[in-house]
Structure formats: structure tokens, C-alpha cells
Amino acid sequence: MTDKKRQIERLFRLHYLAMYQLACILLHDKDGSKDIVHDVFVQLLADKTQLNEPTAKAFLLSCVRNRCLNEIRNQKTHERVRQLLMLDEDLENSSPELLEEEIKALHVGIAELFPPICREIIHLHFVESLTFREIALRMNVSETTIYKHLHSALNQLRLTLKNAEQ
């Protein structure tokens, strides 16, 4: 066994528990935490980096923290994309009658119900059939902003339609 492998094995035995606990605190996922810690050690084996004994624990914990933060950021991004896709699916799977009622309500009271930016997003999505990404690029805002405006507008429309039926 090479010196580097021995050093990493020793670091693994000394610091694994602290690294694993930190990952568990940040991720709330035992399996994901194990993967993160193991990935840090695999990366150490692949790198030519030599660790100083006094700073090794701090370095390893920083590596775990950074990988956990990256994982959290990736999860949030995936969740936002999933929500955007679900909204588009909901719109596509809506019954034609319900969608037609929403469009009529839009034309009737759109000026009263929504601010200008919301009206523009509604027009671009429903009339011009643009995707969230196309609207975001055209308006120079994020897709999340488009999603939030449309989601809010549809909720307000549904409430308005529900109140109109009663």
C-alpha cells in the first residue's frame, strides 16, 4: 500500500464519523451523507493533494460542507424544474371546458384582475403559446418568476370563476 493510501485510510478512520455527522445535519439523508463522505475520500485518492495533519480535519469538513451545499442547490433546482413541468402538464391535461372558461374570464376582467406584467405573461403563454423559458427570455426575468406569476394568476382566476358560479 502506498503512503498516500495509508494516509487517506488513517484520515478516514479518524474523521469519518465527524464528516458523516456534518453531512447528515446538512442533508437529512443518511445514504446521501455516506455518498458525499465517500466521494470526498475518492477525490482525495485521485488528487495529488497532500494534507497536513493539523489542518486535515478542517479541510475534510469543508469539503463535505461544500459538497452538501452543492447537493442542496441541485435538489432545489430539480424541484423548481419539476414544479414548472407540473404546471405545464396541468395546463395541458386540463379539460378543454375549464381552460375555455379561464380564457373567457381572462378576456372579461383581465385589466381589473392583474397588474401589467401578469397580463403580459398571460397573453404570451395562452395567446402566443410561448413556453416559460421563451417568456423569461423575452421579458428578461427568470423562469421561476414566470411560473409564480402564472400560478398566482391561475389561482386568482379559479377563485374568481368559483365566486362567479355561486
Secondary structure, 3 states (H helix, E strand, C coil): CCHHHHHHHHHHHHHHHHHHHHHHHHHCCHHHHHHHHHHHHHHHHHCCCCCCHHHHHHHHHHHHHHHHHHHHHHHHHHHHHHHHHHHHHHHHHCCHHHHHHHHHHHHHHHHHHCCHHHHHHHHHHHHCCCCHHHHHHHHCCCHHHHHHHHHHHHHHHHHHHHHHHC
